[in-house]
Amino acid sequence: MVKKIASSIFVALILALLSAPALLYFGKKNPKYFGGIKIGSWYYSNATGSNNSNAYIKAVINITGVLALNKSETVYLVATEDSEGNPLNTNNTYKIEGKDDFKTRWWSLTAYQNSFLIKNKVNQYSLSKTTVKKDVNSNFSIFASPNKQDTNWIPTGEKSGSFDLLLRFYNPTDALIKSIENSTVKIPIITKIN
């Protein structure tokens, strides 16, 4: 009996490990299946961090992240491609342009490769509402690049490959959540510049 249970658990674990890459790929290519919408280069799932999460959303979150807070605390947007629809690649330099008028207490932008922070020599992993340099109108330009930039630099490291950008809005207002869910939010534009 114990052997039968152990072998069933082993088979379930193997199936889970084998299906994980397919779930991740399918989730990124078909965000609506996971309760998500696409806004420019960004994906948003209104089920992330809510009681509306289905088993697939929970599986993707468990594979790609430690936990997802309730959306009254944090809203997550993920970019896997630039404004032309090309996958983000660590060999390229990208300009992320936006305006800091988000209706939220605080926000941050972080780069990840294979669900981990990107190792780099300067230990810089993200920029936020309080660290990004802005002009007098609150406009900002952030650069995700393997090469050092003069300002607002998020290093993409030395390892080649795809990467993701995660934009987090902490304590978002209901107005911000609504503007994201109906795709009217002015979200940063990601442009490849080399």
C-alpha positions in Angstrom: 0.0 0.0 0.0 2.8 2.5 0.9 4.6 1.6 -2.3 1.5 2.3 -4.3 1.0 5.7 -2.7 4.7 6.6 -3.1 4.7 5.6 -6.8 1.5 7.7 -7.3 3.1 10.7 -5.7 6.2 10.2 -7.8 4.2 10.0 -11.0 2.2 13.2 -10.0 5.5 15.1 -9.4 7.0 14.0 -12.7 3.8 15.1 -14.6 3.8 18.4 -12.8 7.5 19.0 -13.6 6.9 18.1 -17.3 3.9 20.2 -17.6 5.4 23.4 -16.0 7.2 24.7 -19.2 4.0 24.2 -21.2 1.9 26.1 -18.6 4.4 29.0 -18.7 4.6 29.1 -22.4 0.8 28.8 -22.8 0.2 31.4 -20.1 2.5 34.0 -21.8 1.1 33.4 -25.3 -2.6 33.2 -24.2 -3.1 35.6 -21.3 -6.9 35.5 -21.6 -6.9 31.8 -20.8 -5.4 32.7 -17.5 -7.8 35.6 -16.8 -5.5 38.1 -18.3 -5.5 41.0 -20.7 -2.7 42.6 -22.8 -2.0 46.3 -22.7 0.7 47.2 -25.1 3.7 45.1 -24.2 2.3 44.3 -20.8 0.1 41.4 -19.5 -2.2 41.7 -16.6 -4.2 39.0 -14.9 -7.1 40.2 -12.8 -7.2 36.7 -11.2 -3.6 37.0 -9.8 -3.8 37.6 -6.1 -7.6 37.1 -6.0 -10.0 34.3 -5.0 -10.8 34.0 -8.7 -7.5 32.2 -9.5 -8.0 28.9 -11.1 -5.6 25.9 -10.8 -3.6 27.0 -13.9 -3.0 30.5 -12.6 -2.0 29.2 -9.2 0.4 26.7 -10.9 2.0 29.4 -13.0 2.4 31.7 -9.9 3.9 28.9 -7.9 6.4 28.1 -10.7 7.4 31.7 -11.4 7.1 33.4 -8.1 7.0 33.0 -4.4 3.6 34.5 -3.8 1.1 37.0 -5.2 -0.4 39.5 -2.8 -4.1 40.4 -3.0 -4.7 43.0 -5.7 -5.8 45.6 -3.1 -2.2 45.4 -1.9 -0.3 44.9 -5.2 -1.1 44.7 -8.9 1.4 43.0 -11.2 2.0 43.6 -14.9 4.5 41.5 -16.8 6.2 42.4 -20.1 7.9 39.7 -22.1 8.2 41.6 -25.4 8.9 45.1 -26.7 6.4 47.5 -28.4 7.0 45.7 -31.7 6.0 42.3 -30.3 9.6 40.9 -30.2 10.7 39.0 -27.2 12.9 40.9 -24.7 16.5 39.8 -25.0 19.4 40.5 -22.6 21.7 41.3 -25.6 19.6 44.4 -26.5 19.0 47.8 -25.0 15.5 48.9 -24.3 14.0 52.3 -23.3 11.0 52.1 -21.0 9.2 55.4 -21.2 6.4 56.5 -18.9 5.0 59.1 -16.6 4.9 58.8 -12.9 1.2 59.7 -12.4 0.1 56.2 -11.4 -2.6 56.2 -8.8 -0.7 54.1 -6.3 1.3 54.6 -3.1 4.5 53.1 -4.7 5.6 51.3 -7.8 8.7 49.3 -8.9 10.1 47.9 -12.2 12.3 44.8 -11.9 14.0 42.6 -14.5 13.9 38.8 -14.2 15.5 36.0 -16.2 14.0 32.5 -15.7 12.0 33.9 -12.7 15.2 35.1 -10.9 16.7 38.5 -10.5 19.4 39.0 -13.2 22.9 38.7 -11.7 25.0 41.8 -12.5 28.2 43.4 -11.2 26.5 46.5 -9.7 23.8 44.7 -7.8 21.1 46.9 -9.4 17.9 45.0 -10.0 15.1 47.5 -10.1 14.0 51.1 -10.1 11.0 52.5 -8.3 8.9 55.6 -7.7 11.5 56.9 -5.3 14.7 56.0 -7.1 13.9 56.7 -10.8 15.1 60.1 -12.1 12.2 62.1 -13.7 11.8 65.4 -15.5 9.8 68.3 -14.1 6.6 66.8 -15.6 7.2 63.4 -13.9 8.2 61.7 -17.2 10.9 59.0 -17.0 13.1 56.9 -19.2 14.4 53.6 -17.8 17.0 51.6 -19.7 17.2 47.8 -19.5 20.6 47.0 -21.0 23.7 44.8 -20.7 25.7 48.0 -21.2 26.1 50.7 -18.5 23.7 53.6 -19.0 24.1 57.2 -17.7 20.9 57.1 -15.8 17.9 54.9 -14.7 19.8 51.7 -15.6 18.5 48.2 -15.0 21.3 45.8 -16.0 20.3 42.7 -17.9 23.5 40.9 -17.1 26.0 39.0 -19.2 24.0 35.8 -19.8 22.3 35.8 -23.1 18.6 35.0 -23.4 15.1 36.3 -22.9 14.0 38.2 -19.8 10.8 39.7 -18.4 10.0 43.0 -16.8 7.7 43.1 -13.8 5.9 46.3 -13.0 4.3 46.3 -9.5 1.8 48.8 -8.2 1.7 48.8 -4.4 -1.6 49.9 -2.7 -3.2 50.8 -6.0 -6.4 52.9 -6.0 -9.6 51.4 -7.3 -9.3 53.9 -10.2 -5.9 52.5 -11.2 -7.2 48.9 -11.0 -10.2 49.9 -13.1 -8.0 51.7 -15.7 -5.8 48.6 -16.0 -8.8 46.2 -16.3 -10.4 48.3 -19.1 -7.0 49.0 -20.8 -7.1 52.8 -20.5 -4.1 53.1 -18.2 -1.1 55.0 -19.6 1.4 52.2 -19.2 5.2 52.5 -20.0 6.2 51.9 -23.6 9.1 49.5 -24.2 11.2 50.4 -27.2 14.3 48.5 -28.5 17.0 51.1 -29.2 19.8 48.9 -30.6 
